[in-house]
Amino acid sequence: MWTLRRNRRQSREGAATATIERPVAVPAPLRSEAELLSEIGRLTDENRADGNRETERELLELRHELGIVRQDNGNRPEYPVAADEALPAYEHELPEIVAADATPELLRAGILRDGCLLVRGLIDRDAALRFAAEIDRSFVERERGDAGGQIAEGYYEEFAPRPGSGLPIARDWIKLGGGVLAVDTPMLTFQMLELFEQAGLPQLVAGYLGEPPLMSAQKTTLRKADPSVPGAWHQDGAFMGQVRALNLWLSLSRCGDEAPGLDIVPRRLDGFVRAQTDEAVLDYQVSNRAAEEAAGDRTIVRPIFEPGDALFFDDLCLHKTGSDPSMPKPRYAIENWFFGGSAFPADYAPVAV
């Protein structure tokens, strides 16, 4: 994907002028959307028939290139009209629907009333458990590599976005929080996108955003959340800026009781709750008291998720990891933000879905 050119600089040493040549990576010119879609389709079919690590790497780079092409496309779409009449009533617990009933209009209704929408059985339970096992393997392989060992091909290799595409990736922070970035395991990125396709997610999210969805290198995380890691209340929009976004929080194991789940303020918030008060240290963290005040007459909830269940919310939803050191198991999940190219966060590297 990259070409090399020579960077010539004049040496300041000595009376004579010398030329120093250093190779500089230069991105190849971006291809058209039609060309990229055709090549992605061809390689996806090949990889479904015969999985190949090199093909998966190429697909990831192609999707990254397509993401760049689809950024800031001049399109300013509208969100779908909320299907309020189809939304289950709120009765002290978070309303839920089954995957077959999920529509862009119902997603919009849930987000505008309750701040989120819980969808049961978005992906097959057994497929969720198999993918959780693959996430666990990626953690093992990363640790092996950190110790100087040989990593099994496809499980962990750090992705390099095109120069100028987003800020450097903060992998130490991701690791500390119990995550592996999806882009750092091309094989699992392919498998994840196949799960998304089987669930009809690209179409559902495109209908919600009004444009083809993009992921990002920085905000698509394969998570293994240990019960000892505490959560902190936050709204992702506080550090993403003005975006057009939809979060998919997809559980791959039972959680909320035996493993860390998600604590949610189940109401629509029209703006950002004041951060960095009381015990909240960082500039985007919200204190427990502020979260309780934001909940108002509603009770903060911690739903029980089964493998394959999902929660959708946007950048204003106030939430945190719901953990307790007494929980006996870790939680496996895919935590992914979908973005529209019309308002993609400038600090992130895009990846087309």
N, C-alpha and C positions, 0 to 999 in steps of 0.2 A: 504493500500500500504506500510505502514511502520511497522517494527517490533521494539521491545524494547530490549535493553540489559542493564546490570548493569555496570556502570563505577565505579571502585573501586580506591579510593585514600587514601593515608595514611594521617592521621591527624597529624598536628604539635603541637597540644595542649596537654600538660601533658606528663608525663614520659611514660605512657603506650601507645602502638600503637593501634589506633582504625581504623576501616574500615568504610568509608563513602560511601554509595551507592546512586547513582543518576541515574535515568532513562535517556538513551540517544537514540534518534530516529535513527534507522539504516535502510536504504532503503532495501527492499527485492531485491533479485537477479533479474537482468533484464531477461525478457523472450525473446524468439526468435521472429524475425519479423513475421514469419508465425503464431505463437500463438497469437500475439497481433492483427494482421490483422483479424484473425478469430473472436476473441472476440469483436473487434470494430464493425465488420460487424453484428454480432449477436445482440449486444446491440443497434446499430443504428436502425436496423429493429424493435426491440421492442419499441424503443422510438418514432419512426414514428407512430406506431400503437396506442401508449398510453403514452404520454409524462409524464416523471417522473423525479423529481428533483434529486433523488439519482442516477438514471441511468446516467443523464447528468454529474454529478460530476465524476462518475466512468469513463465515456467516456473521459472526459478531462484528467484525470490522465493516462489513457491508451495511449492517443495520446501524452502526455508528455513523457511517457516511450518509445514509438515507436520513437519519435523524437531523444531521446538520442541514441537509437540503430542505427539510420540512420546517426548520425554524423560521420564525418571523416572516411568515409567508404572506402577510398583508391581510389574511383572513381574520375577521372579527366576528365569530359566530355567537349565537345566543344559546343559553342553556335550554333544555326541553321544558315544556310547561309541566309543572308538578301535578301528578295524578293523586291529589289529596284524597279523593273519595275511595281510592283503592288501598290506601295505607291502613294497616290494622291500628285500632285504637291504642293509645298509651294508657296503661293501667298499672303504674308503679313498677313495671318491668319494661325492658327494652323490647319494643315490637320486633317481630321477625317474620321473614317470608322464606319460602323454598326457592331454590335456584330457578326452577321452571317458570316462576312468576316474576322474576327480576326483569325490569324494563328501565330504560333511561328515565322515563317519567316518574317511576316509583322510587328510583334512587334519589331523584331531585326532591320528591315529596318528603322522604325520610330525613334527608340532610337539612331541609329548610324547617322541619318541625322538631326533630329530635337530635339533630347534629350528626346523625349517622344512620345506617341501615344494616341490620344483621341478616345475612343470607345463609340459610342452612344448606349444606350439601352442594356447595358450589362446584367442588371437584369430588371425584370418587374417593371414598375412604381409603381403600387399599392403595390407590395411586398416591394419596397423600402420605401414607405411612412409608411407602417405598422411597418417596422423595426425601422424607425426613432422614431415612437411613443414609442416603447419599450425602445429605448435608453433614451428618455426623462424620462420614468418611472424609469429607473435604477439610473438616477441622483437624482430623488426625493427620492428614497429609501435609497441611500447612505446618503443624507442629513438627513433623518429621523434617520438613525443609528448613525450618528455623534452627533445628538442631544440627543441620549440615548433612542430612540424609537425602536419599533420592526420592522425589515425589512421584507417585503414580500419575501417568500422563492424563491430563484433562481435569484433574481435581483441584489444582491450584497453580495458577500462573498469572502474575500481575499484568493487567491490561494497561496499555499505553494509549490514551486518547490522542487524536490528531493535535499537533501544536496549536495553541490558541483556543482550544475547545475546553473551557471551564478552568477552574482552579486545580492545583495539585490535589490528589486524592488523599484524605487523612485516614490511612489504613490503621494506624495505631489506635485511633479513637474507635474505629469500627471493631477492631479485635477486642479492645477493652470492654465494649458493650455486648460481647458475645455474638459477633456476626462475621460472616464472610461476604464480601461484595459479589453479587452474581457475575459481574463482568470478569472477576478473577478466577472463574471456573467456566470456561466456554462450553464444556460438555453439559454442565448443569443449567447454564443459560438456555441451551437448546432444549433440554428436557422441560424446563420451566415454561418456556414459550409454547411448547407442545401441549402442556397442561392447560395453559391459557386458551389456546385455540380450541381444544376439545370442550372447554366450558363456555365457548362463545364470548369470551371476554373482549377481544379486540372490537367486535361489533357493538357490544354493550357499552364499552367505554367511549368509543367513537360517537355513539348516539348521545351520550351524556355531554361530552366535551364539544360536540359539533364539528369535530375534525379528527384526523387520524391520531391515535395516542402515541406519545413518546415516553420512554422510561429515561433514567439517567444512570450514569456510572456510579454516582455518589449516593443515590437514594433508592437503590434496589438491593435489599439485604437478605441473605439467607441466615436465619437467626437460630441460635441455640441459647436460650435464656436460662441462666442458672438461677435458682431461687435465692441465692445469696446476694444477687445484684439488685439494689433498690431502684425504684422508679422515681421519676420527677415529673410533675405536672407541666405540660407545655402545649403550645399550639404551633404546628410546624410553619405556619405562615409567618411567624415572628422572625424566622431566620431564612425564609426562602424568598421574601420580597413579593411583589405583585405577580401572581402566577394564575394560570388556569389549570386546576389540578383536581385529581381524585385519587384518594388513597385506597389501596387494597391491602388489608391486613388478613392474611390467609393462614389459618391454623393448620398445622400438619400433625398435631398430637392433641390429646385431651388436655385442656388447660383451664385455669380459672379456679381450680380447687386443688388438684394434685400437682399442678405445675403453674408457673407464673402466667397470668392472663393479662387482661387489659381493664383498667379502671377508666370509666367514661363519665363525663358530665353530659347527661342525656337531654340536651336542649340546644337549640340554635343560638349561637352567640353572634351578634352583629359586628363585633370588633375584637380586639385583643384585650385580654384581661391583664391588669397591671402585673408586671413581673418583678422579680428581685426584691420581694418583701419577706419579712419574718425569716424563716429558715431557707428560703430560696436564694441561692448564692449567685448563680449565673444570670446573665441579663435576659435570657429567654425563659427561665424557670418561674413557675407560678407556685405560690405557697399553698399548703393544705387549706388554710383559712380562706384564701382568695378563691380556691376551687369550690369550696362549700358555699361561699356567697354567690358564686356564679351559677351554681345549680339551682338556687332559689327554692321553689316549692317542690322541686324534683329531687329524688334520691340518687346519689352517685351509685353507679351499677358496676358489677364485675360479672359479666356473663360467663356461663360455662360453654366452652367451645369443644366440639368433637372434631377429629381429623377431617378436613375438607370444608369446614365452616369458615365464613368470611365476614368481615366487617368493612363497609365502605364509609368513608367520611372525607371531608375536604379540609382545607388548610386552617379553618377556624375552630375545628373540633378540639376541645380541651380534654386531654387524656394523659395517661401514664401507664407504665408497666405495673401490673398488679401482682406483686411478689411478696413472699413470706419465707424466711429461712427455714421454716418447718415443713415446707412443701417437699415431697420426696423425689420429684422428678424435674428435669429441665423441660422447657417448652420449645418445640420446633415450629418455625413459621417462615413464611415469605412476607416481608414487609416492603411494599413497593408503592411508589408514587408515580401515577400516570400524569403526564402534562400535555397540554395542547401547544403546538408549535407557535401559535400566535402570542403566547405569554409564557415562554419557557425561561426558567431561572438562569441568569447569565453566568452564574458560578459553576454550573453543572455541564457535563458532557452528555449529549443526547444519544439515545439508542432507540431506533424505531421498533415498534411492537409488530 
